[in-house]
Amino acid sequence: MKTGISVAQKRAKADLVIKNANIFHLTTGKFELADIAIVDGLIVGIGHGYPADAEFDAQGRTAVPGFLGAPADIESSMVDTGQ
């Protein structure tokens, strides 16, 4: 059975793997060239060697995590609320 956990552990195929993405890490401010494994529209792993049903070569394009729904509070995000 394919689950996000089994794909993250590389025991099952991801629906899609975006290969060769230049991933920006918000916490460190650094970039990493890696692959992104996706199952049911959710990112389940970042690294190398994920088997997949489909692949897309990002060719070094930059991937940045989304900010909507990110588990961060205003104080730690350093977002200016304008107040």
Beta strands, then each sheet from edge to edge (+ up, - down):
strand 1: 16-24
strand 2: 31-39
strand 3: 42-47
strand 4: 55-57
strand 5: 62-63
sheet 1: 3+ 2- 1+ 4+
sheet 2: 3+ 2- 1+ 5+
end
